[in-house]
Amino acid sequence: MVPKLTKSGHDANGHDPRLGAGARPARARRDEVQQDGRVAERRIERLIGVYEAKGGLFGELQYIAARVTGRGHCSLCDVTHRGLRPKADWEEFRRGLPVPLELVHLNERSEAVREATERATPCVLGQVGPELVILLGPDDLEACRGEVTAFADSLARATADHGMSLGEASSAGGAAPVVGADGLPEPDGGHQ
């Protein structure tokens, strides 16, 4: 029996079935609620994209064979690559991100990423502290139809929907802003 889902894709208990068993949806914790009742935005420290393919020569050959025969497909691969090479607009997008974006294959996942993404690949995770949150699941990536701009828009929407932020890209090639001893960004970016 298939559970009934709300318009937002959650079941009766508020769980998003796209999230793996180890992943938890982002929810406001008591310490994140400000005095005015607004939820403090949580900053994503890094993004992790998980391909629906194994890495290495044998894994790549398996994927190509599955793709050619119509038995395999990875919508994240469609966004990041054209043939065997990364797309130029993907590389440009990635360089402009204010946080690192790590791309891994199924056999390259850490234990934490494996638990968070079980039966939910391809996907893109956001890491906030020790928490891994699925920002884009298989259906979200499929909806991008291989377009980097659609991916960027979907990522921005998902980040906001989870009450998170990637911060502002600096002029230093997508590096995170320089933070002073008080925890606030340096007004001149830390340059002397």
N, C-alpha and C positions, 0 to 999 in steps of 0.2 A: 504494500500500500504506500503510495506517494503522499508525503505530508503536504497539506495546503500551505501555500506561502502568501504573505501579504504583497502589496504592490511593490514594496521596497525589497522583496526577495527574502524576507525573514520568515521563520516558522512561528508558531504560536508562542514559543518561549523567547522570541526575539533573537534567535540564533540565525546566522547567515550560513546556509549549507555549503557555500563556496569556500568557507574557511575550513582548513584542515583540522584534525583532532587537536593538534598542539597549538593552533593559532587562536588567539582571542580577539574578539572585536574591540576596537578602541572605544572605551567608555570613560567618562569623566570620573576621576577619583575625587574623593572629598578634598584632598590637598590641591587639586587643580581648579577648584571653584573659587573665583575671586570674591571680594566683599560685595561687589555690586551684582553678584549672581551669575555673571558671565563665566564661561569655562575658559581657562587659560589655554592658549594654543600650544600644542606640543610640537617641538621641532624634531623633524626626522633627521637622524644622524647619517644614515646611508640607505640606499635603495639596493635591492637585490632582485635581479630578473632571473627567472628559472626557465630554461628552455625545455620543451617537450622532446628532448633528444639526449642521447648519451654523447659524451665528449670523446676525444681521441680519434685516431684514424679509423678504427673499426666502427665506432659509434657514428662517425660522420658518414661512412659508407652505408651503414644500416639505414640511416635517415634518408640519404639520397635514394636508395633502392625503394624504401617505403613510400617516399614522396612520388617517385616516378610511377609506381604501380598503383597509386591512389590509396595505399593502406596506412599512410602516416602524414601528419601535418603539424606544424608548429607555428601558430600565429605570431609568437614573439619573434621567431626567425624571420617571418615575413616583414616585420617592422624594422629589424636591425640589419638584414642582409638582402642583397640582390645577387642571386647566384651564390658564389663562394666568397664574395667580398662584402665587407660592411658598406652600407649606403653612406654617401657623403653627407646627406642631410641628417642622418642618424649620428654620425661622428660630430657634426656641428652642434646638434642638440645636446649630446652627452657632454661635450666640452663646456657648454653654457650652464650646466647644472651646478648649483651651489653645494651639493653633497656628492660623495662618491656613488657611482652606480656600478655594481659588480654583476657580471653576467656569468651564470654557472649552468652546466649541463646536469642532467639527472644524477649521474654518477659522481659529480663533483660537489654535491651539497654537503654542508656540515650537518651534524645530527639535529641541531635546532631547526635549521632550514628544512631538513627532510621531514621532521615532525609537523612543522607549520604548513607544509605544502603537499602533504600526502593526498593523492587523488585530486589535486587542484592545480595541475600544471597544464600549460604554461601559465606563469603568473608573475606579478611584480610585488615584492614585499617592501614595506617601510620599516626600518628599525628605529625604535624610540627606547633608549636604555636597553634592557634585556628583552623587551617585547617586540615580537615580529607580527606585523599586521598585513594581511593581504589587501593591497590597494586595488590591484587589477587582477581579476581572475580570467579563466579561459574565455568566457563569453565576452568580457570587456575587451580583451585583446583581439578576438575575432572581429568585433565590431569596428576595430581600427582599420581593417582591410589592408594591412601592410603600410599604411600611411603614417609617417613620422609626426605630422602635424596633428592628426587625429589622436595618436598616442599621447602627445604632449597635452592636448586638451583634456583627454580622459584622465591622465595622471593628475592634472591640476584640480579637476572636479573631485576625484576620489580623495585627494589629500584634504581638500576643504571639507568634504562630507564627513571625514573622520576627525575633524577638528585639529588638524595637523598643518604644519607648514614646512616648506623646504627652505624658507628664508630667501633673501635677495642674493642674486648672483653679483659678485664683485667684478671689477674690471680686471682682476688678476686671473683671467682664464677659467672662471667657474669655481675658484677656490672659496672656501668659507670665509666670512669676514673675520678680520683680526679682532680678537677680544682682549680687553684690558684686564688688569687684576681685579677690577670691580665687577667683572662679568659682562660689561657693556661693550658694544662695538666701538672701536677707536674711530673718531670722527674722520681722520685722514687715512683710514685703512691700515694704520700701523707703519706708514712710510715716513721716513725722516726727510 
